[in-house]
Amino acid sequence: MRLSTISLGFHYAEEEIWLMTTWDERNKAVIEEFRAHGGRVKGWAPLMLLTTTGAKTGRPRIAPLMLVTDGDRLLAVASKGGHPKHPDWYLNLLAHPEVTVEVGSEKFTTTARILTGDEREQAFKRAVEVFPPYAHYQKKTTREIPVIALERPAK
């Protein structure tokens, strides 16, 4: 079995790529492994799971995202790899900003907050520190990549 490097630098067995033909199938496997191993997924950088409510369906939708910490809050970066359109999970949280976040074995609900102006710029710089490809993704698209703050609830 040969390993291949995808553009993000993650390693997959070619057989796994063939078997996981859609994003939903790939995400399902990542979500299952994340939950089975306390938030760790072999071959991946640290992740979080973001559960949104579907804008059209009203059904829960789970998206594995890069884990970007910024102090006590988390940042979700709606990069979609620099695609011209926003990812579905972002459109979902615009319609329904109440979300659930899973990090390791921690799980909390919060209200997603879209960052703007200088706060967005500083948060995006932090995201690039954690995951440098975000800078390339921003150059690749004409849309401003949204950055969303996910605050832990007060204890």
FIKOLZA-1660 file (N, C-alpha, C; in steps of 0.1 Angstrom, whole numbers, plus 5000, padded with zeros to 4 digits):
% residues 155
   i   px   py   pz ch aa at
   1 5008 4988 5000  A  M  N
   1 5000 5000 5000  A  M CA
   1 5009 5012 5000  A  M  C
   2 5007 5021 4990  A  R  N
   2 5015 5033 4989  A  R CA
   2 5008 5045 4997  A  R  C
   3 5016 5054 5002  A  L  N
   3 5010 5066 5008  A  L CA
   3 5011 5077 4999  A  L  C
   4 5001 5085 4998  A  S  N
   4 5001 5097 4989  A  S CA
   4 5000 5109 4998  A  S  C
   5 5006 5120 4994  A  T  N
   5 5005 5133 5001  A  T CA
   5 4995 5141 4993  A  T  C
   6 4984 5145 5000  A  I  N
   6 4974 5154 4995  A  I CA
   6 4980 5169 4996  A  I  C
   7 4974 5178 4989  A  S  N
   7 4980 5192 4989  A  S CA
   7 4981 5198 5003  A  S  C
   8 4973 5193 5013  A  L  N
   8 4974 5199 5026  A  L CA
   8 4986 5193 5034  A  L  C
   9 4992 5183 5029  A  G  N
   9 5003 5176 5036  A  G CA
   9 4999 5165 5044  A  G  C
  10 4986 5160 5043  A  F  N
  10 4982 5149 5051  A  F CA
  10 4985 5136 5043  A  F  C
  11 4987 5125 5049  A  H  N
  11 4991 5113 5042  A  H CA
  11 4979 5103 5043  A  H  C
  12 4976 5098 5032  A  Y  N
  12 4965 5088 5031  A  Y CA
  12 4970 5076 5023  A  Y  C
  13 4965 5064 5026  A  A  N
  13 4967 5053 5017  A  A CA
  13 4958 5055 5005  A  A  C
  14 4964 5052 4993  A  E  N
  14 4956 5054 4981  A  E CA
  14 4943 5046 4981  A  E  C
  15 4943 5034 4988  A  E  N
  15 4931 5026 4989  A  E CA
  15 4920 5034 4997  A  E  C
  16 4924 5041 5007  A  E  N
  16 4915 5049 5015  A  E CA
  16 4908 5060 5007  A  E  C
  17 4916 5066 4998  A  I  N
  17 4911 5077 4990  A  I CA
  17 4901 5071 4980  A  I  C
  18 4904 5060 4975  A  W  N
  18 4895 5053 4965  A  W CA
  18 4881 5050 4972  A  W  C
  19 4882 5045 4984  A  L  N
  19 4870 5041 4992  A  L CA
  19 4862 5053 4996  A  L  C
  20 4869 5064 5000  A  M  N
  20 4861 5075 5005  A  M CA
  20 4859 5085 4993  A  M  C
  21 4849 5083 4986  A  T  N
  21 4847 5090 4973  A  T CA
  21 4840 5104 4975  A  T  C
  22 4834 5106 4986  A  T  N
  22 4827 5119 4988  A  T CA
  22 4832 5125 5001  A  T  C
  23 4830 5138 5002  A  W  N
  23 4834 5145 5015  A  W CA
  23 4826 5140 5027  A  W  C
  24 4814 5137 5025  A  D  N
  24 4806 5131 5036  A  D CA
  24 4811 5118 5041  A  D  C
  25 4816 5109 5032  A  E  N
  25 4821 5097 5036  A  E CA
  25 4835 5099 5043  A  E  C
  26 4843 5108 5038  A  R  N
  26 4856 5111 5045  A  R CA
  26 4853 5117 5058  A  R  C
  27 4844 5127 5059  A  N  N
  27 4841 5133 5072  A  N CA
  27 4835 5123 5082  A  N  C
  28 4827 5114 5077  A  K  N
  28 4821 5104 5086  A  K CA
  28 4832 5096 5093  A  K  C
  29 4842 5091 5085  A  A  N
  29 4853 5084 5090  A  A CA
  29 4862 5092 5100  A  A  C
  30 4864 5104 5097  A  V  N
  30 4872 5113 5105  A  V CA
  30 4864 5116 5119  A  V  C
  31 4851 5118 5118  A  I  N
  31 4843 5121 5130  A  I CA
  31 4843 5108 5139  A  I  C
  32 4842 5097 5133  A  E  N
  32 4842 5084 5141  A  E CA
  32 4855 5082 5148  A  E  C
  33 4866 5084 5141  A  E  N
  33 4879 5083 5147  A  E CA
  33 4882 5093 5157  A  E  C
  34 4878 5106 5155  A  F  N
  34 4879 5116 5164  A  F CA
  34 4873 5113 5178  A  F  C
  35 4860 5108 5177  A  R  N
  35 4853 5105 5189  A  R CA
  35 4858 5092 5196  A  R  C
  36 4863 5083 5188  A  A  N
  36 4868 5070 5194  A  A CA
  36 4882 5072 5201  A  A  C
  37 4889 5082 5197  A  H  N
  37 4903 5084 5202  A  H CA
  37 4905 5097 5209  A  H  C
  38 4895 5102 5216  A  G  N
  38 4896 5114 5224  A  G CA
  38 4900 5127 5216  A  G  C
  39 4896 5128 5204  A  G  N
  39 4899 5140 5196  A  G CA
  39 4911 5138 5187  A  G  C
  40 4917 5127 5186  A  R  N
  40 4929 5125 5178  A  R CA
  40 4925 5117 5165  A  R  C
  41 4930 5121 5154  A  V  N
  41 4928 5114 5141  A  V CA
  41 4942 5112 5135  A  V  C
  42 4945 5099 5133  A  K  N
  42 4959 5095 5128  A  K CA
  42 4961 5102 5115  A  K  C
  43 4973 5108 5113  A  G  N
  43 4977 5114 5101  A  G CA
  43 4972 5128 5099  A  G  C
  44 4964 5134 5109  A  W  N
  44 4958 5147 5107  A  W CA
  44 4964 5156 5118  A  W  C
  45 4964 5169 5115  A  A  N
  45 4968 5179 5125  A  A CA
  45 4956 5179 5135  A  A  C
  46 4958 5186 5146  A  P  N
  46 4947 5186 5156  A  P CA
  46 4934 5192 5150  A  P  C
  47 4923 5186 5154  A  L  N
  47 4910 5190 5148  A  L CA
  47 4900 5194 5159  A  L  C
  48 4889 5200 5155  A  M  N
  48 4877 5202 5163  A  M CA
  48 4866 5198 5154  A  M  C
  49 4855 5194 5161  A  L  N
  49 4842 5191 5154  A  L CA
  49 4833 5203 5156  A  L  C
  50 4827 5208 5146  A  L  N
  50 4817 5219 5147  A  L CA
  50 4804 5213 5142  A  L  C
  51 4794 5213 5151  A  T  N
  51 4780 5209 5147  A  T CA
  51 4772 5221 5145  A  T  C
  52 4767 5223 5133  A  T  N
  52 4758 5234 5129  A  T CA
  52 4744 5228 5126  A  T  C
  53 4734 5236 5125  A  T  N
  53 4721 5233 5121  A  T CA
  53 4719 5236 5106  A  T  C
  54 4716 5227 5098  A  G  N
  54 4714 5229 5084  A  G CA
  54 4705 5241 5081  A  G  C
  55 4710 5250 5072  A  A  N
  55 4702 5262 5069  A  A CA
  55 4689 5258 5062  A  A  C
  56 4689 5248 5053  A  K  N
  56 4678 5244 5046  A  K CA
  56 4670 5233 5052  A  K  C
  57 4677 5223 5058  A  T  N
  57 4671 5211 5063  A  T CA
  57 4668 5212 5078  A  T  C
  58 4675 5220 5086  A  G  N
  58 4673 5221 5100  A  G CA
  58 4679 5209 5107  A  G  C
  59 4686 5200 5100  A  R  N
  59 4692 5189 5106  A  R CA
  59 4706 5192 5111  A  R  C
  60 4711 5185 5121  A  P  N
  60 4725 5187 5125  A  P CA
  60 4735 5183 5114  A  P  C
  61 4745 5191 5113  A  R  N
  61 4756 5188 5103  A  R CA
  61 4769 5190 5111  A  R  C
  62 4778 5180 5109  A  I  N
  62 4791 5180 5116  A  I CA
  62 4802 5182 5106  A  I  C
  63 4811 5192 5109  A  A  N
  63 4822 5194 5101  A  A CA
  63 4835 5193 5109  A  A  C
  64 4844 5185 5105  A  P  N
  64 4858 5185 5111  A  P CA
  64 4865 5197 5106  A  P  C
  65 4871 5205 5115  A  L  N
  65 4879 5217 5112  A  L CA
  65 4892 5217 5119  A  L  C
  66 4902 5224 5113  A  M  N
  66 4915 5226 5119  A  M CA
  66 4912 5232 5133  A  M  C
  67 4920 5228 5143  A  L  N
  67 4919 5233 5156  A  L CA
  67 4928 5246 5157  A  L  C
  68 4922 5257 5158  A  V  N
  68 4929 5270 5160  A  V CA
  68 4925 5276 5173  A  V  C
  69 4934 5276 5182  A  T  N
  69 4931 5282 5195  A  T CA
  69 4936 5297 5195  A  T  C
  70 4929 5305 5202  A  D  N
  70 4933 5319 5203  A  D CA
  70 4929 5324 5218  A  D  C
  71 4938 5322 5227  A  G  N
  71 4935 5323 5241  A  G CA
  71 4926 5312 5245  A  G  C
  72 4915 5316 5252  A  D  N
  72 4905 5306 5256  A  D CA
  72 4895 5302 5245  A  D  C
  73 4894 5311 5235  A  R  N
  73 4884 5308 5225  A  R CA
  73 4891 5300 5213  A  R  C
  74 4882 5295 5205  A  L  N
  74 4886 5287 5193  A  L CA
  74 4882 5296 5181  A  L  C
  75 4889 5294 5170  A  L  N
  75 4886 5301 5158  A  L CA
  75 4883 5290 5147  A  L  C
  76 4872 5292 5140  A  A  N
  76 4868 5284 5129  A  A CA
  76 4871 5293 5116  A  A  C
  77 4878 5287 5107  A  V  N
  77 4882 5294 5095  A  V CA
  77 4875 5288 5083  A  V  C
  78 4866 5296 5076  A  A  N
  78 4858 5291 5065  A  A CA
  78 4865 5292 5052  A  A  C
  79 4877 5285 5051  A  S  N
  79 4885 5287 5040  A  S CA
  79 4881 5278 5028  A  S  C
  80 4876 5266 5030  A  K  N
  80 4872 5257 5019  A  K CA
  80 4883 5256 5009  A  K  C
  81 4896 5256 5014  A  G  N
  81 4907 5255 5006  A  G CA
  81 4909 5266 4996  A  G  C
  82 4903 5277 4998  A  G  N
  82 4904 5288 4989  A  G CA
  82 4894 5288 4977  A  G  C
  83 4884 5279 4979  A  H  N
  83 4874 5278 4969  A  H CA
  83 4866 5292 4968  A  H  C
  84 4861 5295 4956  A  P  N
  84 4853 5308 4955  A  P CA
  84 4841 5309 4964  A  P  C
  85 4835 5298 4968  A  K  N
  85 4823 5298 4976  A  K CA
  85 4826 5294 4990  A  K  C
  86 4817 5299 4999  A  H  N
  86 4819 5296 5013  A  H CA
  86 4815 5281 5016  A  H  C
  87 4821 5275 5026  A  P  N
  87 4817 5261 5029  A  P CA
  87 4803 5261 5035  A  P  C
  88 4796 5250 5033  A  D  N
  88 4782 5248 5038  A  D CA
  88 4781 5251 5052  A  D  C
  89 4791 5246 5060  A  W  N
  89 4789 5248 5075  A  W CA
  89 4789 5263 5078  A  W  C
  90 4796 5271 5071  A  Y  N
  90 4795 5286 5073  A  Y CA
  90 4781 5291 5070  A  Y  C
  91 4776 5287 5059  A  L  N
  91 4762 5292 5055  A  L CA
  91 4752 5287 5066  A  L  C
  92 4754 5275 5071  A  N  N
  92 4745 5270 5082  A  N CA
  92 4746 5279 5094  A  N  C
  93 4758 5283 5098  A  L  N
  93 4759 5291 5111  A  L CA
  93 4754 5305 5109  A  L  C
  94 4754 5310 5096  A  L  N
  94 4748 5323 5094  A  L CA
  94 4733 5322 5097  A  L  C
  95 4727 5311 5093  A  A  N
  95 4713 5310 5095  A  A CA
  95 4709 5306 5109  A  A  C
  96 4718 5298 5115  A  H  N
  96 4716 5293 5129  A  H CA
  96 4730 5294 5137  A  H  C
  97 4732 5305 5143  A  P  N
  97 4746 5307 5149  A  P CA
  97 4748 5299 5162  A  P  C
  98 4738 5292 5167  A  E  N
  98 4740 5283 5179  A  E CA
  98 4747 5270 5174  A  E  C
  99 4758 5267 5179  A  V  N
  99 4766 5256 5174  A  V CA
  99 4771 5248 5186  A  V  C
 100 4775 5236 5183  A  T  N
 100 4782 5227 5193  A  T CA
 100 4796 5225 5188  A  T  C
 101 4806 5225 5198  A  V  N
 101 4820 5224 5195  A  V CA
 101 4825 5212 5203  A  V  C
 102 4833 5203 5196  A  E  N
 102 4840 5193 5203  A  E CA
 102 4855 5194 5201  A  E  C
 103 4862 5194 5212  A  V  N
 103 4877 5195 5212  A  V CA
 103 4882 5184 5221  A  V  C
 104 4889 5174 5216  A  G  N
 104 4893 5163 5225  A  G CA
 104 4881 5157 5231  A  G  C
 105 4880 5156 5244  A  S  N
 105 4868 5150 5251  A  S CA
 105 4859 5161 5256  A  S  C
 106 4863 5174 5253  A  E  N
 106 4854 5185 5257  A  E CA
 106 4843 5188 5247  A  E  C
 107 4831 5191 5252  A  K  N
 107 4820 5195 5243  A  K CA
 107 4813 5206 5249  A  K  C
 108 4810 5216 5241  A  F  N
 108 4802 5228 5246  A  F CA
 108 4794 5234 5235  A  F  C
 109 4783 5241 5239  A  T  N
 109 4775 5248 5229  A  T CA
 109 4779 5263 5231  A  T  C
 110 4778 5270 5220  A  T  N
 110 4781 5285 5220  A  T CA
 110 4774 5291 5208  A  T  C
 111 4774 5304 5208  A  T  N
 111 4769 5312 5197  A  T CA
 111 4781 5317 5189  A  T  C
 112 4782 5312 5176  A  A  N
 112 4792 5316 5167  A  A CA
 112 4792 5331 5164  A  A  C
 113 4803 5337 5164  A  R  N
 113 4804 5352 5161  A  R CA
 113 4814 5354 5150  A  R  C
 114 4809 5360 5139  A  I  N
 114 4817 5363 5127  A  I CA
 114 4826 5375 5131  A  I  C
 115 4839 5374 5129  A  L  N
 115 4848 5385 5132  A  L CA
 115 4849 5394 5120  A  L  C
 116 4851 5407 5123  A  T  N
 116 4852 5417 5113  A  T CA
 116 4864 5426 5116  A  T  C
 117 4868 5434 5106  A  G  N
 117 4878 5445 5108  A  G CA
 117 4891 5440 5114  A  G  C
 118 4896 5448 5123  A  D  N
 118 4909 5444 5129  A  D CA
 118 4909 5431 5137  A  D  C
 119 4898 5429 5143  A  E  N
 119 4897 5416 5151  A  E CA
 119 4898 5404 5142  A  E  C
 120 4891 5405 5130  A  R  N
 120 4892 5394 5120  A  R CA
 120 4907 5393 5115  A  R  C
 121 4913 5404 5112  A  E  N
 121 4927 5404 5107  A  E CA
 121 4936 5397 5117  A  E  C
 122 4935 5401 5130  A  Q  N
 122 4944 5395 5140  A  Q CA
 122 4941 5380 5141  A  Q  C
 123 4928 5377 5141  A  A  N
 123 4925 5362 5142  A  A CA
 123 4930 5354 5130  A  A  C
 124 4929 5360 5118  A  F  N
 124 4934 5353 5106  A  F CA
 124 4949 5351 5107  A  F  C
 125 4956 5361 5112  A  K  N
 125 4971 5359 5114  A  K CA
 125 4973 5348 5124  A  K  C
 126 4966 5347 5134  A  R  N
 126 4967 5336 5144  A  R CA
 126 4965 5323 5137  A  R  C
 127 4954 5322 5129  A  A  N
 127 4951 5310 5122  A  A CA
 127 4962 5306 5112  A  A  C
 128 4968 5315 5106  A  V  N
 128 4980 5312 5097  A  V CA
 128 4992 5307 5104  A  V  C
 129 4994 5312 5116  A  E  N
 129 5005 5307 5125  A  E CA
 129 5002 5292 5128  A  E  C
 130 4990 5289 5130  A  V  N
 130 4987 5275 5134  A  V CA
 130 4987 5266 5121  A  V  C
 131 4982 5271 5110  A  F  N
 131 4980 5263 5098  A  F CA
 131 4984 5273 5086  A  F  C
 132 4997 5273 5082  A  P  N
 132 5002 5282 5072  A  P CA
 132 4994 5282 5058  A  P  C
 133 4989 5270 5054  A  P  N
 133 4982 5270 5041  A  P CA
 133 4970 5280 5040  A  P  C
 134 4965 5285 5052  A  Y  N
 134 4954 5295 5051  A  Y CA
 134 4958 5307 5043  A  Y  C
 135 4971 5311 5045  A  A  N
 135 4975 5323 5037  A  A CA
 135 4974 5321 5022  A  A  C
 136 4978 5309 5018  A  H  N
 136 4977 5306 5003  A  H CA
 136 4962 5305 4999  A  H  C
 137 4954 5300 5008  A  Y  N
 137 4940 5299 5004  A  Y CA
 137 4934 5313 5002  A  Y  C
 138 4938 5323 5011  A  Q  N
 138 4933 5336 5010  A  Q CA
 138 4937 5343 4996  A  Q  C
 139 4950 5340 4992  A  K  N
 139 4955 5345 4980  A  K CA
 139 4948 5339 4968  A  K  C
 140 4943 5327 4969  A  K  N
 140 4937 5319 4959  A  K CA
 140 4923 5323 4955  A  K  C
 141 4916 5330 4965  A  T  N
 141 4902 5334 4963  A  T CA
 141 4900 5349 4964  A  T  C
 142 4890 5354 4957  A  T  N
 142 4887 5368 4958  A  T CA
 142 4878 5371 4970  A  T  C
 143 4872 5361 4976  A  R  N
 143 4863 5364 4988  A  R CA
 143 4872 5365 5000  A  R  C
 144 4868 5373 5010  A  E  N
 144 4875 5374 5022  A  E CA
 144 4871 5361 5030  A  E  C
 145 4881 5353 5034  A  I  N
 145 4878 5341 5042  A  I CA
 145 4873 5345 5056  A  I  C
 146 4861 5341 5059  A  P  N
 146 4855 5344 5072  A  P CA
 146 4863 5337 5084  A  P  C
 147 4864 5344 5095  A  V  N
 147 4869 5338 5107  A  V CA
 147 4858 5339 5118  A  V  C
 148 4856 5329 5124  A  I  N
 148 4845 5328 5134  A  I CA
 148 4850 5325 5148  A  I  C
 149 4846 5333 5158  A  A  N
 149 4850 5331 5171  A  A CA
 149 4840 5321 5178  A  A  C
 150 4846 5311 5185  A  L  N
 150 4838 5302 5192  A  L CA
 150 4842 5303 5207  A  L  C
 151 4834 5310 5215  A  E  N
 151 4838 5312 5229  A  E CA
 151 4832 5301 5238  A  E  C
 152 4841 5296 5247  A  R  N
 152 4836 5287 5257  A  R CA
 152 4827 5294 5266  A  R  C
 153 4816 5287 5271  A  P  N
 153 4807 5294 5280  A  P CA
 153 4814 5297 5294  A  P  C
 154 4810 5307 5300  A  A  N
 154 4815 5311 5313  A  A CA
 154 4812 5300 5323  A  A  C
 155 4822 5297 5332  A  K  N
 155 4820 5286 5342  A  K CA
 155 4815 5291 5355  A  K  C
% end
